[in-house]
Amino acid sequence: MMRLRLTNQGWTGDPEEVIDCLIVGGGPAGLTTAIYLSRFLRSCVVYDAAAGRAASIPRSHNLPGFPGGISGVTFLARLQAQLHEYGGTVQSGEIDAIVASGDHFSASCELNILHARTVVLATGVVNKRPEMPDAMHDIGVARGLLRYCPICDGYEARRTNVAVLGCDGHGAEEAEFLRAYGAKVTLLAECSLDLGPTELAKLNQQGIDVAPSPVEQLRLGDYVEVRLANGLELQFDTLYPALGSSPRTRLASSLRAKLSATGCVLTDAHQQTSVAGLYAVGDVVEGLDQISVATGQAAVAATAIHNLLRNRDSGLASAIAGLCLARSVPPT
């Protein structure tokens, strides 16, 4: 099996050759995986469809080592620059399909075919958004009027007037989480609330208001402006949509990788899925959706892949050496 060659321009060689690893997704998880593999002298390529959530982060304050915080765009640019130092490459495009082909995988992107001994899925999740124009949504996220991660930035919402948009227990839990920061919290619903008397009493005990009517309209200006179906108008500093998310598992499912009850990819302690040679890292995996967690999973997966291929190559070399030795021994 031939390998791509590392040059000053990165990995080069015949497109029919088989690289060590294909990484699907160019967010923090995918890029960190590529950095580790490149430093292990493994041939790898990242395919990025530019659909990740990290690029939309206005400023992250809970990433270790960045006093004052860092924007998602800047953080990704630094990861890409670090990857390029080691000859790693990022290709723009969406992987259409992956199939297992014996001891490797074959992937297609538009008209291109790529062969890899292993695959890492760092495909992330898609947030379920409130109903509003895309442009308004993106401006709201950039200005901090819309936030999706209380763990990431609940600290910045302390002692402010916050709304949580959610119809069920997930929305209630998010409201309770933010209330612990001393924020004034109101739970809004897109539809009728799916909460029982006990849950409503718990919210009331914690001083969390529950809107008496579903949301009819959301507007973003200097503040988040909400009009309820009963005509009541409310105003908030920040809105946290708690509508859930959808893991991007199309490729994992096509390879018959096992998924959790919530639709995330299941992995072992080394980030390998139920399919040999197929790994998953980041938010697409069951667990805490945090950049620090994703980069840690990436380090684990990359090291496991390097050791897997090293052992596989060592075994192949031993088998070849044994065959050569057998052929060199004259018959008795």
C-alpha positions as CSV (number, residue, x, y, z in Angstrom):
1,M,0.0,0.0,0.0
2,M,1.6,3.3,-1.1
3,R,1.6,6.4,1.0
4,L,1.5,10.1,0.2
5,R,4.8,12.0,0.5
6,L,5.3,14.9,2.8
7,T,6.8,17.9,1.0
8,N,7.0,21.6,1.7
9,Q,3.6,21.9,-0.1
10,G,2.0,19.2,2.1
11,W,1.1,15.7,1.2
12,T,1.4,14.9,-2.5
13,G,1.1,11.8,-4.6
14,D,-1.1,9.8,-6.9
15,P,-4.9,10.3,-6.1
16,E,-5.3,6.5,-6.2
17,E,-2.9,6.2,-3.2
18,V,-4.4,5.5,0.2
19,I,-3.8,8.1,2.9
20,D,-3.7,7.3,6.6
21,C,-6.8,9.3,7.6
22,L,-9.6,11.2,6.2
23,I,-11.1,13.8,8.6
24,V,-14.6,15.0,7.9
25,G,-15.2,18.4,9.5
26,G,-12.9,21.4,9.9
27,G,-14.0,22.6,13.4
28,P,-11.8,22.4,16.5
29,A,-12.2,18.6,16.8
30,G,-11.3,17.9,13.2
31,L,-8.4,20.4,13.1
32,T,-6.9,19.1,16.3
33,T,-7.1,15.5,15.1
34,A,-5.2,16.6,12.0
35,I,-2.6,18.5,14.0
36,Y,-1.8,15.4,16.1
37,L,-1.8,13.0,13.1
38,S,0.5,15.4,11.1
39,R,2.9,15.5,14.0
40,F,2.8,11.7,14.1
41,L,4.0,11.9,10.4
42,R,0.7,10.5,9.2
43,S,-0.9,11.5,5.9
44,C,-4.2,13.1,6.4
45,V,-6.6,15.6,4.9
46,V,-9.5,17.6,6.4
47,Y,-12.6,18.1,4.4
48,D,-14.6,21.1,5.6
49,A,-18.1,22.0,4.5
50,A,-17.9,25.3,6.4
51,A,-21.1,24.5,8.3
52,G,-19.7,24.3,11.8
53,R,-20.8,26.2,14.9
54,A,-17.4,27.4,16.1
55,A,-17.0,30.1,13.4
56,S,-20.2,31.9,14.7
57,I,-18.9,32.3,18.3
58,P,-18.5,36.0,18.9
59,R,-16.1,35.5,21.8
60,S,-15.4,32.4,23.9
61,H,-14.2,33.1,27.4
62,N,-13.9,29.6,28.8
63,L,-11.2,28.2,26.5
64,P,-8.1,27.7,28.7
65,G,-5.2,30.0,27.8
66,F,-7.1,32.9,26.3
67,P,-7.5,35.7,28.9
68,G,-10.1,38.2,27.6
69,G,-11.5,35.5,25.3
70,I,-11.1,34.7,21.6
71,S,-13.5,34.7,18.7
72,G,-14.4,31.5,17.0
73,V,-13.0,32.7,13.6
74,T,-9.7,33.6,15.2
75,F,-9.4,30.4,17.1
76,L,-10.1,28.3,13.9
77,A,-7.6,30.4,12.0
78,R,-4.9,29.7,14.6
79,L,-5.7,25.9,14.4
80,Q,-5.4,26.0,10.7
81,A,-2.1,27.9,10.8
82,Q,-0.8,25.4,13.3
83,L,-1.8,22.5,11.0
84,H,-0.2,24.1,8.0
85,E,3.1,24.2,9.9
86,Y,3.2,20.4,9.8
87,G,2.1,20.0,6.2
88,G,-1.6,19.3,6.9
89,T,-4.2,20.5,4.5
90,V,-7.8,21.6,4.6
91,Q,-10.0,21.1,1.5
92,S,-13.3,22.9,1.1
93,G,-16.1,20.7,0.2
94,E,-18.7,18.2,1.6
95,I,-18.1,14.5,1.6
96,D,-21.0,13.0,-0.2
97,A,-20.5,9.3,0.7
98,I,-18.1,6.9,2.4
99,V,-18.0,3.2,1.8
100,A,-15.8,0.6,3.5
101,S,-13.6,-1.1,0.9
102,G,-11.7,-4.0,2.5
103,D,-8.9,-2.6,4.7
104,H,-9.7,1.0,3.9
105,F,-12.5,3.5,3.2
106,S,-13.4,5.2,-0.1
107,A,-15.0,8.7,0.0
108,S,-16.5,10.9,-2.7
109,C,-16.6,14.7,-2.8
110,E,-18.3,15.9,-5.9
111,L,-16.3,14.2,-8.7
112,N,-13.2,13.4,-6.5
113,I,-12.6,10.0,-4.9
114,L,-10.3,9.7,-1.9
115,H,-9.1,6.5,-0.2
116,A,-8.1,6.4,3.5
117,R,-7.1,3.7,5.9
118,T,-9.1,5.3,8.7
119,V,-11.8,8.0,8.9
120,V,-12.6,10.5,11.7
121,L,-16.1,12.0,11.7
122,A,-16.0,15.5,13.3
123,T,-19.3,16.5,11.7
124,G,-20.8,18.3,14.7
125,V,-24.5,19.1,15.2
126,V,-27.0,21.6,13.9
127,N,-28.8,23.9,16.3
128,K,-32.6,24.0,16.0
129,R,-33.2,27.7,15.5
130,P,-36.1,30.0,16.4
131,E,-38.2,31.1,13.4
132,M,-36.6,34.3,12.0
133,P,-34.7,35.3,8.8
134,D,-31.2,33.8,8.6
135,A,-29.6,37.3,8.3
136,M,-31.4,38.5,11.5
137,H,-30.4,35.3,13.3
138,D,-26.7,35.6,12.4
139,I,-26.6,39.3,13.4
140,G,-28.2,38.4,16.7
141,V,-25.6,35.7,17.4
142,A,-22.8,38.1,16.5
143,R,-24.1,40.8,18.9
144,G,-24.8,38.4,21.7
145,L,-28.6,38.8,21.6
146,L,-28.9,35.1,20.7
147,R,-26.9,32.6,22.6
148,Y,-27.0,28.8,22.4
149,C,-24.6,27.6,25.2
150,P,-25.2,28.6,28.8
151,I,-22.2,26.6,29.9
152,C,-20.0,28.7,27.5
153,D,-21.3,32.1,28.3
154,G,-23.8,32.0,31.2
155,Y,-21.2,33.9,33.2
156,E,-21.6,36.8,30.8
157,A,-25.4,36.7,31.3
158,R,-25.2,37.2,35.1
159,R,-27.5,39.8,36.5
160,T,-29.2,40.5,33.2
161,N,-32.7,40.0,31.9
162,V,-32.7,36.6,30.0
163,A,-35.3,34.6,28.1
164,V,-35.1,30.9,27.4
165,L,-37.1,29.6,24.5
166,G,-38.2,26.0,25.1
167,C,-41.4,24.0,25.5
168,D,-40.3,21.1,27.6
169,G,-38.0,19.9,30.4
170,H,-34.9,20.8,28.5
171,G,-36.0,24.5,28.4
172,A,-36.8,24.4,32.1
173,E,-33.4,22.9,33.0
174,E,-31.7,25.6,30.9
175,A,-33.7,28.3,32.7
176,E,-32.7,26.9,36.1
177,F,-29.1,26.8,35.0
178,L,-29.1,30.4,34.1
179,R,-31.0,31.5,37.2
180,A,-28.0,30.3,39.2
181,Y,-26.0,33.2,37.8
182,G,-28.4,35.7,39.3
183,A,-30.0,36.5,36.0
184,K,-33.7,37.4,35.8
185,V,-35.1,34.5,33.7
186,T,-38.3,34.0,31.8
187,L,-39.2,30.8,30.1
188,L,-40.9,31.3,26.7
189,A,-42.6,28.7,24.6
190,E,-43.0,28.5,20.8
191,C,-46.0,26.3,21.4
192,S,-47.9,25.1,24.4
193,L,-45.6,24.2,27.4
194,D,-45.1,20.5,28.0
195,L,-44.5,20.9,31.7
196,G,-46.3,19.3,34.6
197,P,-47.4,21.0,37.9
198,T,-44.3,19.8,39.7
199,E,-42.0,21.3,37.1
200,L,-43.9,24.6,37.0
201,A,-43.8,24.8,40.8
202,K,-40.1,24.2,40.8
203,L,-39.6,27.1,38.4
204,N,-41.8,29.3,40.4
205,Q,-39.9,28.4,43.6
206,Q,-36.6,29.6,41.9
207,G,-38.1,32.9,40.8
208,I,-38.3,31.9,37.1
209,D,-41.2,33.5,35.3
210,V,-43.2,31.5,32.8
211,A,-44.8,33.4,29.9
212,P,-48.6,32.9,30.0
213,S,-48.9,32.6,26.2
214,P,-46.8,31.2,23.3
215,V,-44.4,33.5,21.3
216,E,-46.0,35.0,18.2
217,Q,-43.1,37.2,17.0
218,L,-39.4,37.7,17.8
219,R,-37.6,40.9,16.8
220,L,-34.0,41.8,17.4
221,G,-33.0,45.5,17.8
222,D,-31.0,46.9,20.7
223,Y,-32.8,44.2,22.7
224,V,-34.7,41.0,22.1
225,E,-38.3,42.1,21.6
226,V,-41.0,39.4,22.0
227,R,-44.7,39.6,21.3
228,L,-46.8,36.8,22.8
229,A,-50.0,35.4,21.2
230,N,-52.1,37.2,23.9
231,G,-50.7,40.5,22.8
232,L,-48.3,41.0,25.7
233,E,-44.9,42.5,24.7
234,L,-41.7,41.7,26.5
235,Q,-38.0,42.8,26.2
236,F,-34.8,40.9,27.1
237,D,-31.1,41.4,27.0
238,T,-30.5,37.9,25.7
239,L,-32.5,35.0,24.3
240,Y,-31.3,31.4,24.7
241,P,-33.0,29.0,22.3
242,A,-33.4,25.7,24.1
243,L,-34.9,23.8,21.2
244,G,-32.3,21.1,21.0
245,S,-29.9,20.1,18.2
246,S,-29.6,17.5,15.5
247,P,-26.3,15.5,15.2
248,R,-24.9,15.3,11.7
249,T,-24.8,11.5,11.5
250,R,-25.6,10.9,7.8
251,L,-22.2,9.4,7.0
252,A,-22.0,7.4,10.3
253,S,-25.4,5.9,9.6
254,S,-24.5,5.0,6.1
255,L,-21.6,3.0,7.5
256,R,-23.9,1.4,10.1
257,A,-22.2,2.9,13.1
258,K,-24.2,2.6,16.2
259,L,-26.0,5.7,17.5
260,S,-27.2,6.6,21.0
261,A,-30.8,7.1,22.0
262,T,-30.3,10.8,21.3
263,G,-28.9,10.2,17.9
264,C,-25.3,10.8,18.6
265,V,-22.5,8.5,17.5
266,L,-21.4,6.0,20.1
267,T,-17.7,5.4,20.6
268,D,-15.4,3.5,22.8
269,A,-12.7,4.9,25.1
270,H,-10.5,5.5,22.1
271,Q,-13.2,7.3,20.1
272,Q,-13.6,4.4,17.7
273,T,-17.2,3.7,16.6
274,S,-18.7,0.3,16.3
275,V,-17.2,0.2,12.8
276,A,-13.5,-0.8,12.8
277,G,-11.3,2.1,11.6
278,L,-14.1,4.7,11.9
279,Y,-13.7,7.2,14.7
280,A,-15.8,10.1,15.8
281,V,-15.0,13.2,17.9
282,G,-16.6,16.5,19.0
283,D,-20.2,17.4,19.3
284,V,-21.5,14.5,17.1
285,V,-20.4,12.2,19.9
286,E,-22.6,11.6,23.0
287,G,-21.3,13.9,25.8
288,L,-20.7,17.5,26.8
289,D,-20.6,19.9,23.8
290,Q,-17.5,21.9,24.6
291,I,-14.5,22.9,22.5
292,S,-12.1,21.7,25.3
293,V,-13.9,18.3,25.3
294,A,-13.7,18.1,21.5
295,T,-10.0,18.8,21.3
296,G,-9.4,16.2,24.1
297,Q,-11.3,13.6,22.1
298,A,-9.3,14.5,19.0
299,A,-6.0,13.9,20.8
300,V,-7.3,10.5,22.0
301,A,-8.6,9.5,18.5
302,A,-5.4,10.6,16.7
303,T,-3.2,8.7,19.1
304,A,-5.3,5.6,18.8
305,I,-5.2,5.8,15.0
306,H,-1.4,6.3,15.0
307,N,-1.0,3.2,17.2
308,L,-3.5,1.2,15.2
309,L,-1.7,1.8,11.9
310,R,1.8,1.4,13.5
311,N,0.8,-2.0,14.8
312,R,-0.9,-2.9,11.6
313,D,2.2,-2.0,9.6
314,S,4.5,-3.7,12.0
315,G,2.4,-6.9,11.7
316,L,2.5,-6.6,7.9
317,A,6.3,-6.1,7.9
318,S,6.7,-9.1,10.2
319,A,4.6,-11.3,7.9
320,I,6.5,-10.2,4.8
321,A,9.8,-10.8,6.6
322,G,8.7,-14.3,7.6
323,L,7.6,-15.0,4.0
324,C,10.9,-13.9,2.6
325,L,12.8,-15.9,5.2
326,A,10.7,-19.0,4.4
327,R,11.5,-18.6,0.7
328,S,15.2,-18.2,1.4
329,V,15.6,-21.4,3.3
330,P,16.5,-24.3,0.9
331,P,14.4,-27.4,1.1
332,T,15.8,-30.3,3.0
